[in-house]
Amino acid sequence: MNKYIVAAAAGLLVSACSSDGTNPFTQNQADSATGGGTTDGTTDTGTDISGDRTLPPGTASPSAAFALFRSEGESTETVGNGFARDVTYNAADDTFTVDNLGFDGDNTYARGTAVGSLGPYAVYEADQQFPDTLTANPVNQFTHRAIYGISPSTNTQFAIVRTGAYVDYGFGGFVYQRSNAVTLPTTGQALYNGVMAGMRDFQGRGGLEYTTSDIAIAIDFDDFNDTTGTRGDAVRGTISNRLIYDINGTDITETVLTRIEEENDITLNSVPVATFTVSPGVMDDNGEILGTVQSYYTDSTGTTQVFEQGNYYAIVSGDTAEEIVGIVVLESTLDPAATSTRETGGFIVYR
């Protein structure tokens, strides 16, 4: 996802971004004081939080003092990642515009009909048909859906776009951002709670499914001790009460769990709770958090096994670090309905 922006306030239509991968809506605010790019006029895509953990593409020179955005990068391993561009929300008519995805009508996504929202987050869908520009004959379009979340303060937002029309995962992307500065505590702890909504797409078959869950994140601002020149904050999180819905909004959680149980000779009862890996160096001075996440099940021999695993990406926002926006991407190979299943979820949590 190279060009994108999400409206930061009700009634605001934000124009598309420039072609160099920067985001004028947030980037220009940073340029006024610190400069949004490198000193030689080029644009970088962020720096490591620590070790070999690399931030997703986005704000060139991040700072706690200014707005900040990140997006899904294009991947050579997973074809289609990061292809969605110019993600623009128009609050005047409650639509999304998404560029660079084939067969999604005129790139304008309207509020979903069968599923218009998932908890506090809005759902949008592309046209099912689009007329031939010469003959007006209808051309069938691919299945595209978008999920958009914005906090009541309008300081944090996310958008996810996925395609359910390919045998592989297909083309799409995500973006998450804060529109203000952050003041991070240097002592104490904080607990954040909220909900997550996402989409499941597949390798080995087409189709899209929706998901919802509860998410809780805790930060220890005292420890781990700083030994690397960056913050040492410990971050933990849990994703629980997870439900799965088909494209029409029907709860299919039990159906999915039953086929996984039968194929793998296990008992689940519910989608396993996913947890963040707790380790030093996952959060930096700019309020960005990057880490791994996984869930587990117990097999027929009583051995703990990995159910799914992936990554989470997040940004802390506010004068009192009062909210966090982020994305979670989890993959599993246990569902026999597909070679691999990917869940991409977005969340905003609050103290």
C-alpha positions in Angstrom: 0.0 0.0 0.0 1.9 3.0 -1.2 -0.7 5.8 -1.3 -3.4 6.1 1.2 -5.1 8.3 3.7 -8.1 8.0 6.0 -10.3 11.0 6.9 -9.4 12.3 10.4 -12.7 13.9 11.2 -16.4 13.6 10.4 -17.4 15.4 7.2 -13.8 15.6 5.9 -12.9 14.3 2.4 -9.1 13.8 2.2 -7.5 13.7 -1.2 -5.1 11.1 -2.5 -1.5 11.0 -1.6 1.6 11.6 -3.6 3.2 8.9 -5.7 6.4 8.7 -3.6 4.9 6.7 -0.8 4.6 9.7 1.6 1.3 10.8 3.2 0.7 14.6 2.8 -2.0 14.7 5.4 0.4 13.7 8.2 3.7 14.2 6.5 3.3 18.0 6.0 2.6 18.4 9.7 6.0 16.8 10.5 7.8 18.7 7.8 6.9 22.1 9.4 9.1 21.3 12.4 11.4 18.4 11.8 11.4 17.5 8.1 9.5 14.5 7.0 12.3 12.9 4.9 16.0 12.4 4.8 18.4 15.3 4.5 19.4 14.4 0.9 15.8 14.6 -0.3 15.1 10.9 -0.5 12.4 9.1 1.4 13.1 6.2 3.7 10.5 3.7 5.1 11.3 3.7 8.8 13.9 2.2 11.0 14.3 -0.9 13.1 12.6 -1.0 16.5 15.4 -3.2 17.7 17.5 -6.1 16.3 16.2 -7.4 13.0 12.6 -6.2 13.5 11.8 -3.8 10.7 8.9 -1.3 10.7 6.4 -1.5 7.9 6.6 1.2 5.2 5.2 4.7 6.1 6.4 7.9 7.8 10.0 8.5 6.7 11.3 10.1 9.9 8.9 9.1 12.8 8.7 11.2 16.0 6.7 11.1 19.1 5.9 14.8 18.5 4.0 14.3 15.2 1.5 12.2 13.3 2.6 8.8 12.1 1.3 6.2 9.7 2.2 2.7 8.5 1.0 0.3 5.9 1.3 -3.2 4.7 4.4 -3.7 2.6 4.6 -5.5 -0.7 5.9 -9.0 -0.2 7.8 -11.2 -2.6 6.6 -14.3 -0.7 2.9 -13.4 -0.5 1.7 -12.1 -3.9 -0.8 -9.3 -3.5 0.3 -7.8 -0.1 0.4 -4.0 0.0 -1.2 -3.5 -3.4 -4.1 -1.3 -2.2 -3.4 2.4 -2.7 -5.1 5.7 -2.3 -7.3 4.4 0.5 -9.5 7.5 1.0 -12.6 7.8 3.2 -15.3 10.2 2.3 -17.5 11.0 5.3 -19.9 13.1 3.2 -21.4 10.0 1.6 -19.9 7.3 3.8 -17.8 5.7 1.0 -14.3 4.4 0.5 -12.1 4.9 -2.5 -9.4 2.2 -3.1 -7.0 2.2 -6.1 -4.8 -0.5 -7.7 -7.1 -3.6 -7.2 -8.4 -5.3 -10.3 -12.1 -5.7 -10.9 -13.5 -3.6 -8.0 -15.8 -1.5 -10.0 -15.0 2.2 -10.1 -12.8 2.0 -7.0 -15.6 3.3 -4.8 -16.7 1.1 -1.9 -20.2 1.6 -0.4 -21.3 0.7 3.0 -21.9 -3.0 3.2 -25.4 -4.4 2.8 -25.4 -7.9 4.4 -22.7 -6.7 6.8 -22.5 -3.0 7.4 -20.5 -3.0 10.6 -18.5 -5.3 12.9 -18.8 -3.9 16.4 -17.7 -0.2 16.3 -16.0 -0.6 12.9 -17.6 0.0 9.5 -17.6 -2.4 6.6 -17.6 -1.4 2.9 -17.9 -3.4 -0.3 -17.0 -2.8 -4.0 -19.5 -3.1 -6.8 -20.6 -6.5 -7.9 -20.9 -5.5 -11.5 -19.5 -2.6 -13.6 -20.7 -1.7 -17.1 -18.6 -2.1 -20.2 -17.7 1.5 -21.2 -18.6 0.9 -24.8 -21.6 -1.5 -24.7 -22.9 -1.0 -21.2 -23.0 -4.8 -20.8 -22.4 -5.7 -17.1 -18.9 -7.1 -16.2 -18.8 -9.2 -13.0 -16.4 -7.9 -10.4 -14.3 -9.7 -7.8 -15.2 -9.8 -4.1 -13.6 -6.9 -2.3 -14.3 -5.7 1.3 -12.9 -3.0 3.5 -13.0 -2.4 7.2 -12.6 1.1 8.7 -12.1 2.1 12.3 -11.7 5.5 13.8 -11.5 6.5 17.5 -14.0 8.9 19.1 -11.1 11.4 19.5 -10.3 10.9 15.7 -6.6 10.6 16.7 -6.3 7.0 15.6 -7.6 5.1 12.5 -7.1 1.9 10.5 -8.3 0.4 7.3 -8.0 -3.1 5.9 -8.8 -4.1 2.3 -8.9 -7.7 1.2 -9.9 -9.7 -1.9 -11.6 -13.1 -1.8 -11.5 -13.9 -5.5 -8.1 -15.6 -5.8 -6.8 -19.1 -5.1 -3.9 -17.4 -3.3 -4.5 -14.8 -0.7 -5.1 -12.2 -3.3 -4.5 -8.5 -3.5 -5.2 -5.9 -0.7 -3.5 -4.1 2.1 -3.8 -2.3 5.4 -3.0 1.1 6.9 -3.0 2.3 10.5 -2.1 5.8 11.8 -2.3 8.4 14.5 -3.0 12.0 13.7 -1.4 13.6 16.7 1.6 13.4 19.0 2.1 11.0 21.9 3.5 11.5 25.4 4.8 8.2 26.7 5.0 7.6 30.5 8.4 6.7 31.9 7.0 4.8 34.9 4.0 2.8 35.8 1.7 0.5 33.8 -1.3 0.9 31.6 -4.2 -1.4 30.6 -6.1 -1.0 27.3 -9.3 -2.7 26.2 -11.3 -2.8 23.1 -12.5 -5.0 20.2 -10.9 -6.2 17.0 -12.6 -6.9 13.6 -11.0 -8.5 10.7 -11.2 -10.7 7.6 -10.0 -14.2 6.8 -8.7 -15.0 3.3 -7.1 -18.2 2.1 -4.5 -20.0 0.1 -5.8 -22.9 -1.9 -9.3 -21.5 -2.4 -11.2 -18.2 -2.8 -13.6 -16.6 -0.4 -13.7 -14.1 2.4 -14.9 -14.4 6.0 -15.3 -11.9 8.8 -14.0 -12.1 12.4 -14.6 -10.3 15.7 -12.8 -10.6 19.0 -12.0 -8.8 22.3 -8.5 -7.5 22.7 -6.6 -6.4 25.8 -3.1 -4.8 25.8 -1.0 -4.0 28.9 2.3 -2.0 28.9 4.9 -1.9 31.7 6.6 1.5 31.3 9.2 0.6 34.0 10.6 -2.7 32.6 12.4 -4.2 30.8 15.3 -2.0 31.6 16.7 0.1 28.8 20.0 -1.5 27.6 19.9 -0.8 23.9 19.4 3.0 23.6 15.6 2.6 23.0 12.7 2.1 25.4 12.6 -1.1 27.3 8.8 -1.3 27.8 7.2 -4.7 28.2 4.0 -5.2 26.2 1.6 -8.1 26.5 -1.8 -8.7 24.8 -4.6 -11.2 24.5 -7.1 -11.7 21.7 -10.1 -13.7 23.0 -13.8 -14.5 22.4 -13.1 -14.9 18.7 -16.0 -15.5 16.3 -16.1 -16.2 12.6 -18.8 -15.1 10.1 -19.4 -15.8 6.5 -19.6 -13.1 3.9 -23.3 -12.6 4.6 -22.8 -12.2 8.4 -23.8 -15.7 9.5 -21.9 -17.1 12.5 -20.0 -20.1 11.2 -17.6 -20.4 14.2 -18.8 -23.9 15.2 -18.7 -25.1 11.6 -15.1 -24.0 11.2 -14.1 -25.5 14.6 -15.8 -28.8 13.9 -13.9 -29.4 10.7 -10.6 -28.4 12.3 -11.2 -30.8 15.2 -12.2 -33.7 12.9 -9.2 -33.2 10.6 -6.6 -32.9 13.4 -8.2 -35.2 16.0 -8.3 -32.4 18.7 -10.9 -30.7 20.8 -11.1 -26.9 20.7 -14.5 -25.8 22.0 -13.6 -22.2 20.9 -11.1 -20.4 18.7 -7.9 -20.4 20.9 -6.8 -17.2 22.6 -4.0 -15.5 20.8 -1.2 -13.9 22.9 1.5 -11.4 22.3 5.1 -12.6 22.8 6.6 -10.6 25.7 10.2 -9.6 25.1 12.4 -6.5 25.3 12.6 -3.8 22.7 9.1 -4.2 21.1 8.2 -0.5 21.6 10.3 2.6 20.6 10.4 6.2 21.7 7.9 7.2 19.0 5.2 5.0 20.4 5.4 2.3 17.8 5.0 -1.3 18.8 6.0 -4.3 16.8 6.0 -8.0 17.9 4.9 -11.5 17.3 1.6 -13.2 18.3 0.5 -16.8 18.5 -2.2 -19.1 19.8 -1.9 -22.7 21.0 -4.0 -25.9 21.3 -3.5 -29.3 23.1 -3.2 -32.3 20.8 -4.5 -35.8 21.6 -1.3 -36.7 23.4 -1.6 -33.7 25.7 1.2 -31.8 24.0 0.9 -28.1 23.4 1.0 -27.2 19.7 0.9 -23.9 17.7 -2.5 -23.2 16.3 -1.6 -20.0 14.5 1.1 -17.4 14.5 1.9 -14.0 13.0 2.7 -10.4 13.9 1.1 -7.4 15.4 1.8 -3.7 14.6 0.6 -0.8 16.7 1.0 2.9 17.5 0.3 4.6 20.9 -1.5 8.0 20.8 -2.4 10.9 23.0 -1.1 13.3 25.7 -1.6 10.5 28.3 -1.0 7.6 25.9 -4.7 6.9 26.2 -5.3 4.9 23.0 -3.6 2.4 20.7 -4.4 1.6 17.1 -3.0 -1.5 15.4 -3.2 -4.5 13.0 -2.8 -8.2 13.8 -2.0 -10.7 11.0 -2.3 -14.4 12.0 -1.9 -17.5 9.8 -2.8 -21.2 10.3 -2.6 -24.4 8.3 -4.9 -26.5 10.4 -8.2 -25.7 8.6 -8.7 -28.4 6.0 -10.8 -26.1 3.9 -7.7 -24.3 2.6 -3.9 -24.8 2.4 -3.5 -21.8 4.7 -5.8 -19.3 6.4 -4.9 -15.7 7.1 -6.7 -13.4 9.5 -6.1 -9.7 9.3 -7.7 -7.7 12.1 -7.7 -4.1 13.1 -8.2 -2.6 16.6 -8.4 0.5 18.6 -8.0 0.1 22.4 -8.4 2.6 25.2 -7.2 3.0 28.8 
